[in-house]
Amino acid sequence: MMNYQILVTNREQTFVVKQGELLLQAMEKACQQAINVGCRGGGCGLCKVKILQGRYQTKRMSKAHISAAEQASGFALACRVFPESDLVIESDHFEDQSKQTIQVSVVK
């Protein structure tokens, strides 16, 4: 059974994932808070990360949160990622600028 080292660059945190274990579950087991945790089932997009280095497989991910173009450039939902080597990732990508609400104040 292999163990893989995960480095979350923008949080300066590392944790270990066992072979066949989901990235998000391993982070929670390690009592780390390097990745935002939401529904744990791929539905909310909170755990969106960018994988900068390493090999991995993903379960099916919602196109609402990860477009084909994003997936091709390394974005994934941590709750759907099975690392297959050590990984270098960046977290906090759920704040999608295109979906942010704009607050408008009306002055009377």
Backbone as XML, in Angstrom:
<?xml version="1.0"?>
<chain id="A" units="angstrom">
  <residue number="1" name="MET">
    <atom name="N" x="0.864" y="-1.203" z="0.000"/>
    <atom name="CA" x="0.000" y="0.000" z="0.000"/>
    <atom name="C" x="0.890" y="1.240" z="0.000"/>
  </residue>
  <residue number="2" name="MET">
    <atom name="N" x="0.680" y="2.091" z="-0.978"/>
    <atom name="CA" x="1.486" y="3.310" z="-1.107"/>
    <atom name="C" x="0.867" y="4.454" z="-0.316"/>
  </residue>
  <residue number="3" name="ASN">
    <atom name="N" x="1.730" y="5.343" z="0.160"/>
    <atom name="CA" x="1.281" y="6.603" z="0.753"/>
    <atom name="C" x="1.806" y="7.731" z="-0.118"/>
  </residue>
  <residue number="4" name="TYR">
    <atom name="N" x="0.990" y="8.741" z="-0.330"/>
    <atom name="CA" x="1.395" y="9.884" z="-1.138"/>
    <atom name="C" x="1.361" y="11.148" z="-0.294"/>
  </residue>
  <residue number="5" name="GLN">
    <atom name="N" x="2.365" y="11.968" z="-0.496"/>
    <atom name="CA" x="2.481" y="13.247" z="0.215"/>
    <atom name="C" x="1.743" y="14.308" z="-0.588"/>
  </residue>
  <residue number="6" name="ILE">
    <atom name="N" x="0.879" y="15.052" z="0.088"/>
    <atom name="CA" x="0.133" y="16.124" z="-0.569"/>
    <atom name="C" x="0.629" y="17.451" z="0.002"/>
  </residue>
  <residue number="7" name="LEU">
    <atom name="N" x="1.049" y="18.337" z="-0.874"/>
    <atom name="CA" x="1.486" y="19.668" z="-0.454"/>
    <atom name="C" x="0.462" y="20.674" z="-0.960"/>
  </residue>
  <residue number="8" name="VAL">
    <atom name="N" x="-0.111" y="21.442" z="-0.024"/>
    <atom name="CA" x="-1.054" y="22.507" z="-0.403"/>
    <atom name="C" x="-0.257" y="23.810" z="-0.345"/>
  </residue>
  <residue number="9" name="THR">
    <atom name="N" x="0.186" y="24.275" z="-1.513"/>
    <atom name="CA" x="1.160" y="25.368" z="-1.567"/>
    <atom name="C" x="0.664" y="26.652" z="-0.940"/>
  </residue>
  <residue number="10" name="ASN">
    <atom name="N" x="-0.575" y="27.044" z="-1.256"/>
    <atom name="CA" x="-1.048" y="28.335" z="-0.753"/>
    <atom name="C" x="-1.439" y="28.294" z="0.724"/>
  </residue>
  <residue number="11" name="ARG">
    <atom name="N" x="-1.481" y="27.124" z="1.325"/>
    <atom name="CA" x="-1.775" y="27.017" z="2.748"/>
    <atom name="C" x="-0.539" y="26.554" z="3.536"/>
  </residue>
  <residue number="12" name="GLU">
    <atom name="N" x="0.535" y="26.227" z="2.821"/>
    <atom name="CA" x="1.774" y="25.718" z="3.429"/>
    <atom name="C" x="1.479" y="24.568" z="4.390"/>
  </residue>
  <residue number="13" name="GLN">
    <atom name="N" x="0.669" y="23.614" z="3.917"/>
    <atom name="CA" x="0.321" y="22.432" z="4.711"/>
    <atom name="C" x="0.595" y="21.184" z="3.899"/>
  </residue>
  <residue number="14" name="THR">
    <atom name="N" x="0.940" y="20.117" z="4.596"/>
    <atom name="CA" x="1.110" y="18.826" z="3.933"/>
    <atom name="C" x="0.341" y="17.776" z="4.722"/>
  </residue>
  <residue number="15" name="PHE">
    <atom name="N" x="-0.086" y="16.748" z="4.014"/>
    <atom name="CA" x="-0.701" y="15.590" z="4.665"/>
    <atom name="C" x="-0.492" y="14.391" z="3.765"/>
  </residue>
  <residue number="16" name="VAL">
    <atom name="N" x="-0.780" y="13.213" z="4.299"/>
    <atom name="CA" x="-0.542" y="11.970" z="3.576"/>
    <atom name="C" x="-1.873" y="11.348" z="3.165"/>
  </residue>
  <residue number="17" name="VAL">
    <atom name="N" x="-1.906" y="10.811" z="1.957"/>
    <atom name="CA" x="-3.064" y="10.083" z="1.449"/>
    <atom name="C" x="-2.630" y="8.655" z="1.178"/>
  </residue>
  <residue number="18" name="LYS">
    <atom name="N" x="-3.411" y="7.691" z="1.660"/>
    <atom name="CA" x="-3.138" y="6.283" z="1.340"/>
    <atom name="C" x="-3.649" y="6.005" z="-0.062"/>
  </residue>
  <residue number="19" name="GLN">
    <atom name="N" x="-3.006" y="5.060" z="-0.727"/>
    <atom name="CA" x="-3.437" y="4.653" z="-2.066"/>
    <atom name="C" x="-4.910" y="4.244" z="-2.018"/>
  </residue>
  <residue number="20" name="GLY">
    <atom name="N" x="-5.708" y="4.738" z="-2.963"/>
    <atom name="CA" x="-7.122" y="4.389" z="-3.012"/>
    <atom name="C" x="-8.015" y="5.240" z="-2.124"/>
  </residue>
  <residue number="21" name="GLU">
    <atom name="N" x="-7.415" y="6.208" z="-1.441"/>
    <atom name="CA" x="-8.190" y="7.075" z="-0.546"/>
    <atom name="C" x="-8.468" y="8.407" z="-1.239"/>
  </residue>
  <residue number="22" name="LEU">
    <atom name="N" x="-9.636" y="8.972" z="-0.963"/>
    <atom name="CA" x="-9.983" y="10.265" z="-1.539"/>
    <atom name="C" x="-9.185" y="11.380" z="-0.875"/>
  </residue>
  <residue number="23" name="LEU">
    <atom name="N" x="-8.782" y="12.350" z="-1.661"/>
    <atom name="CA" x="-7.972" y="13.473" z="-1.195"/>
    <atom name="C" x="-8.617" y="14.192" z="-0.004"/>
  </residue>
  <residue number="24" name="LEU">
    <atom name="N" x="-9.897" y="14.522" z="-0.131"/>
    <atom name="CA" x="-10.579" y="15.281" z="0.925"/>
    <atom name="C" x="-10.685" y="14.480" z="2.228"/>
  </residue>
  <residue number="25" name="GLN">
    <atom name="N" x="-11.015" y="13.184" z="2.112"/>
    <atom name="CA" x="-11.127" y="12.333" z="3.309"/>
    <atom name="C" x="-9.793" y="12.247" z="4.037"/>
  </residue>
  <residue number="26" name="ALA">
    <atom name="N" x="-8.715" y="12.104" z="3.273"/>
    <atom name="CA" x="-7.383" y="12.001" z="3.879"/>
    <atom name="C" x="-7.025" y="13.288" z="4.614"/>
  </residue>
  <residue number="27" name="MET">
    <atom name="N" x="-7.366" y="14.422" z="4.030"/>
    <atom name="CA" x="-7.087" y="15.703" z="4.682"/>
    <atom name="C" x="-7.853" y="15.800" z="5.997"/>
  </residue>
  <residue number="28" name="GLU">
    <atom name="N" x="-9.110" y="15.389" z="5.988"/>
    <atom name="CA" x="-9.916" y="15.438" z="7.217"/>
    <atom name="C" x="-9.364" y="14.488" z="8.273"/>
  </residue>
  <residue number="29" name="LYS">
    <atom name="N" x="-8.951" y="13.292" z="7.854"/>
    <atom name="CA" x="-8.360" y="12.317" z="8.789"/>
    <atom name="C" x="-7.098" y="12.871" z="9.434"/>
  </residue>
  <residue number="30" name="ALA">
    <atom name="N" x="-6.346" y="13.668" z="8.660"/>
    <atom name="CA" x="-5.099" y="14.249" z="9.164"/>
    <atom name="C" x="-5.371" y="15.489" z="10.016"/>
  </residue>
  <residue number="31" name="CYS">
    <atom name="N" x="-6.652" y="15.813" z="10.214"/>
    <atom name="CA" x="-7.055" y="16.989" z="10.997"/>
    <atom name="C" x="-6.475" y="18.282" z="10.436"/>
  </residue>
  <residue number="32" name="GLN">
    <atom name="N" x="-6.386" y="18.348" z="9.115"/>
    <atom name="CA" x="-5.897" y="19.548" z="8.439"/>
    <atom name="C" x="-7.097" y="20.344" z="7.950"/>
  </residue>
  <residue number="33" name="GLN">
    <atom name="N" x="-6.885" y="21.612" z="7.688"/>
    <atom name="CA" x="-7.940" y="22.435" z="7.106"/>
    <atom name="C" x="-7.408" y="23.171" z="5.888"/>
  </residue>
  <residue number="34" name="ALA">
    <atom name="N" x="-6.710" y="22.423" z="5.053"/>
    <atom name="CA" x="-6.059" y="23.010" z="3.886"/>
    <atom name="C" x="-7.021" y="23.172" z="2.714"/>
  </residue>
  <residue number="35" name="ILE">
    <atom name="N" x="-8.138" y="22.439" z="2.760"/>
    <atom name="CA" x="-9.114" y="22.473" z="1.669"/>
    <atom name="C" x="-10.482" y="22.708" z="2.301"/>
  </residue>
  <residue number="36" name="ASN">
    <atom name="N" x="-11.287" y="23.539" z="1.687"/>
    <atom name="CA" x="-12.635" y="23.779" z="2.200"/>
    <atom name="C" x="-13.489" y="22.528" z="2.043"/>
  </residue>
  <residue number="37" name="VAL">
    <atom name="N" x="-14.282" y="22.226" z="3.061"/>
    <atom name="CA" x="-15.126" y="21.041" z="3.053"/>
    <atom name="C" x="-16.581" y="21.466" z="2.946"/>
  </residue>
  <residue number="38" name="GLY">
    <atom name="N" x="-17.280" y="20.850" z="2.010"/>
    <atom name="CA" x="-18.705" y="21.142" z="1.845"/>
    <atom name="C" x="-19.502" y="19.863" z="1.981"/>
  </residue>
  <residue number="39" name="CYS">
    <atom name="N" x="-20.159" y="19.470" z="0.886"/>
    <atom name="CA" x="-21.094" y="18.342" z="0.930"/>
    <atom name="C" x="-20.397" y="16.977" z="0.873"/>
  </residue>
  <residue number="40" name="ARG">
    <atom name="N" x="-19.130" y="16.944" z="0.484"/>
    <atom name="CA" x="-18.335" y="15.711" z="0.345"/>
    <atom name="C" x="-18.811" y="14.786" z="-0.773"/>
  </residue>
  <residue number="41" name="GLY">
    <atom name="N" x="-19.717" y="15.259" z="-1.609"/>
    <atom name="CA" x="-20.236" y="14.389" z="-2.664"/>
    <atom name="C" x="-20.156" y="14.975" z="-4.059"/>
  </residue>
  <residue number="42" name="GLY">
    <atom name="N" x="-19.426" y="16.054" z="-4.226"/>
    <atom name="CA" x="-19.254" y="16.637" z="-5.554"/>
    <atom name="C" x="-20.346" y="17.608" z="-5.968"/>
  </residue>
  <residue number="43" name="GLY">
    <atom name="N" x="-21.280" y="17.883" z="-5.063"/>
    <atom name="CA" x="-22.416" y="18.711" z="-5.443"/>
    <atom name="C" x="-22.274" y="20.205" z="-5.212"/>
  </residue>
  <residue number="44" name="CYS">
    <atom name="N" x="-21.368" y="20.608" z="-4.305"/>
    <atom name="CA" x="-21.356" y="22.031" z="-3.930"/>
    <atom name="C" x="-20.176" y="22.818" z="-4.498"/>
  </residue>
  <residue number="45" name="GLY">
    <atom name="N" x="-19.076" y="22.154" z="-4.822"/>
    <atom name="CA" x="-17.930" y="22.842" z="-5.410"/>
    <atom name="C" x="-17.008" y="23.530" z="-4.425"/>
  </residue>
  <residue number="46" name="LEU">
    <atom name="N" x="-17.280" y="23.434" z="-3.127"/>
    <atom name="CA" x="-16.448" y="24.127" z="-2.131"/>
    <atom name="C" x="-15.008" y="23.621" z="-2.101"/>
  </residue>
  <residue number="47" name="CYS">
    <atom name="N" x="-14.813" y="22.338" z="-2.393"/>
    <atom name="CA" x="-13.465" y="21.750" z="-2.264"/>
    <atom name="C" x="-12.671" y="21.806" z="-3.565"/>
  </residue>
  <residue number="48" name="LYS">
    <atom name="N" x="-13.012" y="22.751" z="-4.437"/>
    <atom name="CA" x="-12.324" y="22.881" z="-5.724"/>
    <atom name="C" x="-10.854" y="23.240" z="-5.503"/>
  </residue>
  <residue number="49" name="VAL">
    <atom name="N" x="-9.988" y="22.459" z="-6.115"/>
    <atom name="CA" x="-8.544" y="22.680" z="-6.009"/>
    <atom name="C" x="-7.939" y="22.691" z="-7.406"/>
  </residue>
  <residue number="50" name="LYS">
    <atom name="N" x="-6.723" y="23.205" z="-7.488"/>
    <atom name="CA" x="-5.966" y="23.113" z="-8.740"/>
    <atom name="C" x="-4.767" y="22.220" z="-8.460"/>
  </residue>
  <residue number="51" name="ILE">
    <atom name="N" x="-4.645" y="21.164" z="-9.248"/>
    <atom name="CA" x="-3.530" y="20.231" z="-9.068"/>
    <atom name="C" x="-2.398" y="20.687" z="-9.973"/>
  </residue>
  <residue number="52" name="LEU">
    <atom name="N" x="-1.292" y="21.093" z="-9.328"/>
    <atom name="CA" x="-0.165" y="21.672" z="-10.056"/>
    <atom name="C" x="0.821" y="20.608" z="-10.518"/>
  </residue>
  <residue number="53" name="GLN">
    <atom name="N" x="0.977" y="19.559" z="-9.711"/>
    <atom name="CA" x="1.913" y="18.481" z="-10.051"/>
    <atom name="C" x="1.374" y="17.170" z="-9.532"/>
  </residue>
  <residue number="54" name="GLY">
    <atom name="N" x="1.645" y="16.087" z="-10.269"/>
    <atom name="CA" x="1.308" y="14.747" z="-9.805"/>
    <atom name="C" x="0.250" y="14.072" z="-10.655"/>
  </residue>
  <residue number="55" name="ARG">
    <atom name="N" x="0.109" y="12.761" z="-10.426"/>
    <atom name="CA" x="-0.865" y="11.949" z="-11.161"/>
    <atom name="C" x="-2.048" y="11.648" z="-10.247"/>
  </residue>
  <residue number="56" name="TYR">
    <atom name="N" x="-3.241" y="11.620" z="-10.840"/>
    <atom name="CA" x="-4.451" y="11.358" z="-10.060"/>
    <atom name="C" x="-5.569" y="10.885" z="-10.975"/>
  </residue>
  <residue number="57" name="GLN">
    <atom name="N" x="-6.563" y="10.273" z="-10.401"/>
    <atom name="CA" x="-7.799" y="9.916" z="-11.094"/>
    <atom name="C" x="-8.933" y="10.660" z="-10.402"/>
  </residue>
  <residue number="58" name="THR">
    <atom name="N" x="-10.004" y="10.911" z="-11.122"/>
    <atom name="CA" x="-11.159" y="11.531" z="-10.473"/>
    <atom name="C" x="-12.408" y="10.707" z="-10.752"/>
  </residue>
  <residue number="59" name="LYS">
    <atom name="N" x="-13.308" y="10.736" z="-9.788"/>
    <atom name="CA" x="-14.656" y="10.221" z="-10.027"/>
    <atom name="C" x="-15.338" y="11.288" z="-10.869"/>
  </residue>
  <residue number="60" name="ARG">
    <atom name="N" x="-16.536" y="10.995" z="-11.344"/>
    <atom name="CA" x="-17.284" y="11.952" z="-12.155"/>
    <atom name="C" x="-17.525" y="13.231" z="-11.355"/>
  </residue>
  <residue number="61" name="MET">
    <atom name="N" x="-17.307" y="14.365" z="-12.001"/>
    <atom name="CA" x="-17.478" y="15.658" z="-11.334"/>
    <atom name="C" x="-18.553" y="16.463" z="-12.057"/>
  </residue>
  <residue number="62" name="SER">
    <atom name="N" x="-19.295" y="17.238" z="-11.298"/>
    <atom name="CA" x="-20.361" y="18.066" z="-11.856"/>
    <atom name="C" x="-19.789" y="19.135" z="-12.782"/>
  </residue>
  <residue number="63" name="LYS">
    <atom name="N" x="-20.325" y="19.199" z="-13.992"/>
    <atom name="CA" x="-19.888" y="20.225" z="-14.960"/>
    <atom name="C" x="-20.233" y="21.631" z="-14.452"/>
  </residue>
  <residue number="64" name="ALA">
    <atom name="N" x="-21.155" y="21.717" z="-13.509"/>
    <atom name="CA" x="-21.523" y="23.013" z="-12.933"/>
    <atom name="C" x="-20.352" y="23.603" z="-12.143"/>
  </residue>
  <residue number="65" name="HIS">
    <atom name="N" x="-19.496" y="22.726" z="-11.617"/>
    <atom name="CA" x="-18.376" y="23.199" z="-10.803"/>
    <atom name="C" x="-17.034" y="23.100" z="-11.509"/>
  </residue>
  <residue number="66" name="ILE">
    <atom name="N" x="-16.886" y="22.105" z="-12.374"/>
    <atom name="CA" x="-15.620" y="21.904" z="-13.097"/>
    <atom name="C" x="-15.942" y="21.738" z="-14.576"/>
  </residue>
  <residue number="67" name="SER">
    <atom name="N" x="-15.631" y="22.744" z="-15.361"/>
    <atom name="CA" x="-15.863" y="22.640" z="-16.813"/>
    <atom name="C" x="-14.789" y="21.737" z="-17.422"/>
  </residue>
  <residue number="68" name="ALA">
    <atom name="N" x="-15.024" y="21.301" z="-18.657"/>
    <atom name="CA" x="-14.039" y="20.451" z="-19.338"/>
    <atom name="C" x="-12.701" y="21.181" z="-19.457"/>
  </residue>
  <residue number="69" name="ALA">
    <atom name="N" x="-12.756" y="22.479" z="-19.744"/>
    <atom name="CA" x="-11.526" y="23.273" z="-19.880"/>
    <atom name="C" x="-10.789" y="23.351" z="-18.538"/>
  </residue>
  <residue number="70" name="GLU">
    <atom name="N" x="-11.548" y="23.537" z="-17.451"/>
    <atom name="CA" x="-10.922" y="23.593" z="-16.127"/>
    <atom name="C" x="-10.288" y="22.255" z="-15.777"/>
  </residue>
  <residue number="71" name="GLN">
    <atom name="N" x="-11.021" y="21.175" z="-16.073"/>
    <atom name="CA" x="-10.498" y="19.843" z="-15.776"/>
    <atom name="C" x="-9.196" y="19.608" z="-16.536"/>
  </residue>
  <residue number="72" name="ALA">
    <atom name="N" x="-9.147" y="20.048" z="-17.781"/>
    <atom name="CA" x="-7.941" y="19.889" z="-18.603"/>
    <atom name="C" x="-6.765" y="20.691" z="-18.048"/>
  </residue>
  <residue number="73" name="SER">
    <atom name="N" x="-7.065" y="21.800" z="-17.335"/>
    <atom name="CA" x="-5.970" y="22.601" z="-16.795"/>
    <atom name="C" x="-5.687" y="22.290" z="-15.318"/>
  </residue>
  <residue number="74" name="GLY">
    <atom name="N" x="-6.200" y="21.155" z="-14.825"/>
    <atom name="CA" x="-5.805" y="20.692" z="-13.496"/>
    <atom name="C" x="-6.777" y="20.958" z="-12.364"/>
  </residue>
  <residue number="75" name="PHE">
    <atom name="N" x="-7.931" y="21.556" z="-12.663"/>
    <atom name="CA" x="-8.903" y="21.786" z="-11.590"/>
    <atom name="C" x="-9.674" y="20.506" z="-11.307"/>
  </residue>
  <residue number="76" name="ALA">
    <atom name="N" x="-10.005" y="20.289" z="-10.037"/>
    <atom name="CA" x="-10.770" y="19.112" z="-9.644"/>
    <atom name="C" x="-11.439" y="19.390" z="-8.305"/>
  </residue>
  <residue number="77" name="LEU">
    <atom name="N" x="-12.414" y="18.564" z="-7.962"/>
    <atom name="CA" x="-13.035" y="18.632" z="-6.642"/>
    <atom name="C" x="-12.316" y="17.625" z="-5.751"/>
  </residue>
  <residue number="78" name="ALA">
    <atom name="N" x="-11.773" y="18.092" z="-4.640"/>
    <atom name="CA" x="-10.954" y="17.237" z="-3.776"/>
    <atom name="C" x="-11.718" y="16.010" z="-3.280"/>
  </residue>
  <residue number="79" name="CYS">
    <atom name="N" x="-13.045" y="16.118" z="-3.181"/>
    <atom name="CA" x="-13.845" y="14.983" z="-2.711"/>
    <atom name="C" x="-13.983" y="13.901" z="-3.783"/>
  </residue>
  <residue number="80" name="ARG">
    <atom name="N" x="-13.478" y="14.167" z="-5.002"/>
    <atom name="CA" x="-13.584" y="13.197" z="-6.107"/>
    <atom name="C" x="-12.203" y="12.761" z="-6.613"/>
  </residue>
  <residue number="81" name="VAL">
    <atom name="N" x="-11.126" y="13.164" z="-5.917"/>
    <atom name="CA" x="-9.758" y="12.912" z="-6.408"/>
    <atom name="C" x="-9.095" y="11.755" z="-5.676"/>
  </residue>
  <residue number="82" name="PHE">
    <atom name="N" x="-8.578" y="10.798" z="-6.450"/>
    <atom name="CA" x="-7.753" y="9.708" z="-5.921"/>
    <atom name="C" x="-6.316" y="9.953" z="-6.379"/>
  </residue>
  <residue number="83" name="PRO">
    <atom name="N" x="-5.420" y="10.410" z="-5.497"/>
    <atom name="CA" x="-4.022" y="10.608" z="-5.900"/>
    <atom name="C" x="-3.368" y="9.296" z="-6.325"/>
  </residue>
  <residue number="84" name="GLU">
    <atom name="N" x="-2.493" y="9.366" z="-7.327"/>
    <atom name="CA" x="-1.726" y="8.200" z="-7.777"/>
    <atom name="C" x="-0.231" y="8.473" z="-7.691"/>
  </residue>
  <residue number="85" name="SER">
    <atom name="N" x="0.117" y="9.606" z="-7.085"/>
    <atom name="CA" x="1.516" y="9.960" z="-6.824"/>
    <atom name="C" x="1.469" y="11.091" z="-5.800"/>
  </residue>
  <residue number="86" name="ASP">
    <atom name="N" x="2.641" y="11.586" z="-5.396"/>
    <atom name="CA" x="2.649" y="12.784" z="-4.560"/>
    <atom name="C" x="2.009" y="13.906" z="-5.388"/>
  </residue>
  <residue number="87" name="LEU">
    <atom name="N" x="1.291" y="14.805" z="-4.712"/>
    <atom name="CA" x="0.646" y="15.909" z="-5.426"/>
    <atom name="C" x="1.048" y="17.252" z="-4.838"/>
  </residue>
  <residue number="88" name="VAL">
    <atom name="N" x="1.105" y="18.246" z="-5.695"/>
    <atom name="CA" x="1.227" y="19.638" z="-5.259"/>
    <atom name="C" x="-0.061" y="20.294" z="-5.730"/>
  </residue>
  <residue number="89" name="ILE">
    <atom name="N" x="-0.814" y="20.838" z="-4.769"/>
    <atom name="CA" x="-2.103" y="21.430" z="-5.118"/>
    <atom name="C" x="-2.244" y="22.823" z="-4.526"/>
  </residue>
  <residue number="90" name="GLU">
    <atom name="N" x="-3.231" y="23.515" z="-5.018"/>
    <atom name="CA" x="-3.576" y="24.851" z="-4.540"/>
    <atom name="C" x="-5.059" y="24.781" z="-4.185"/>
  </residue>
  <residue number="91" name="SER">
    <atom name="N" x="-5.429" y="25.248" z="-2.995"/>
    <atom name="CA" x="-6.844" y="25.193" z="-2.614"/>
    <atom name="C" x="-7.492" y="26.565" z="-2.757"/>
  </residue>
  <residue number="92" name="ASP">
    <atom name="N" x="-8.731" y="26.655" z="-2.318"/>
    <atom name="CA" x="-9.496" y="27.918" z="-2.324"/>
    <atom name="C" x="-9.864" y="28.415" z="-3.717"/>
  </residue>
  <residue number="93" name="HIS">
    <atom name="N" x="-10.232" y="27.507" z="-4.596"/>
    <atom name="CA" x="-10.651" y="27.936" z="-5.935"/>
    <atom name="C" x="-12.161" y="27.961" z="-6.093"/>
  </residue>
  <residue number="94" name="PHE">
    <atom name="N" x="-12.905" y="27.795" z="-4.995"/>
    <atom name="CA" x="-14.367" y="27.779" z="-5.120"/>
    <atom name="C" x="-14.944" y="29.163" z="-5.351"/>
  </residue>
  <residue number="95" name="GLU">
    <atom name="N" x="-14.180" y="30.209" z="-5.045"/>
    <atom name="CA" x="-14.697" y="31.568" z="-5.243"/>
    <atom name="C" x="-14.640" y="31.914" z="-6.715"/>
  </residue>
  <residue number="96" name="ASP">
    <atom name="N" x="-15.558" y="31.353" z="-7.449"/>
    <atom name="CA" x="-15.587" y="31.536" z="-8.897"/>
    <atom name="C" x="-16.084" y="32.946" z="-9.216"/>
  </residue>
  <residue number="97" name="GLN">
    <atom name="N" x="-15.227" y="33.755" z="-9.804"/>
    <atom name="CA" x="-15.554" y="35.155" z="-10.075"/>
    <atom name="C" x="-16.794" y="35.295" z="-10.967"/>
  </residue>
  <residue number="98" name="SER">
    <atom name="N" x="-16.979" y="34.375" z="-11.895"/>
    <atom name="CA" x="-18.100" y="34.521" z="-12.833"/>
    <atom name="C" x="-19.449" y="34.301" z="-12.160"/>
  </residue>
  <residue number="99" name="LYS">
    <atom name="N" x="-19.454" y="33.658" z="-10.987"/>
    <atom name="CA" x="-20.728" y="33.351" z="-10.332"/>
    <atom name="C" x="-20.974" y="34.210" z="-9.103"/>
  </residue>
  <residue number="100" name="GLN">
    <atom name="N" x="-20.086" y="35.140" z="-8.835"/>
    <atom name="CA" x="-20.269" y="35.975" z="-7.650"/>
    <atom name="C" x="-21.443" y="36.918" z="-7.842"/>
  </residue>
  <residue number="101" name="THR">
    <atom name="N" x="-22.156" y="37.159" z="-6.758"/>
    <atom name="CA" x="-23.292" y="38.066" z="-6.858"/>
    <atom name="C" x="-22.787" y="39.498" z="-6.688"/>
  </residue>
  <residue number="102" name="ILE">
    <atom name="N" x="-23.410" y="40.372" z="-7.390"/>
    <atom name="CA" x="-23.040" y="41.788" z="-7.313"/>
    <atom name="C" x="-24.095" y="42.476" z="-6.450"/>
  </residue>
  <residue number="103" name="GLN">
    <atom name="N" x="-23.660" y="43.134" z="-5.413"/>
    <atom name="CA" x="-24.612" y="43.832" z="-4.561"/>
    <atom name="C" x="-24.834" y="45.239" z="-5.096"/>
  </residue>
  <residue number="104" name="VAL">
    <atom name="N" x="-26.087" y="45.581" z="-5.237"/>
    <atom name="CA" x="-26.450" y="46.914" z="-5.730"/>
    <atom name="C" x="-27.239" y="47.605" z="-4.633"/>
  </residue>
  <residue number="105" name="SER">
    <atom name="N" x="-26.790" y="48.765" z="-4.260"/>
    <atom name="CA" x="-27.572" y="49.504" z="-3.258"/>
    <atom name="C" x="-28.330" y="50.611" z="-3.973"/>
  </residue>
  <residue number="106" name="VAL">
    <atom name="N" x="-29.567" y="50.726" z="-3.624"/>
    <atom name="CA" x="-30.425" y="51.736" z="-4.245"/>
    <atom name="C" x="-30.527" y="52.920" z="-3.285"/>
  </residue>
  <residue number="107" name="VAL">
    <atom name="N" x="-30.169" y="54.078" z="-3.782"/>
    <atom name="CA" x="-30.233" y="55.292" z="-2.956"/>
    <atom name="C" x="-31.523" y="56.027" z="-3.311"/>
  </residue>
  <residue number="108" name="LYS">
    <atom name="N" x="-32.317" y="56.323" z="-2.274"/>
    <atom name="CA" x="-33.594" y="57.030" z="-2.529"/>
    <atom name="C" x="-33.495" y="58.470" z="-2.128"/>
  </residue>
</chain>
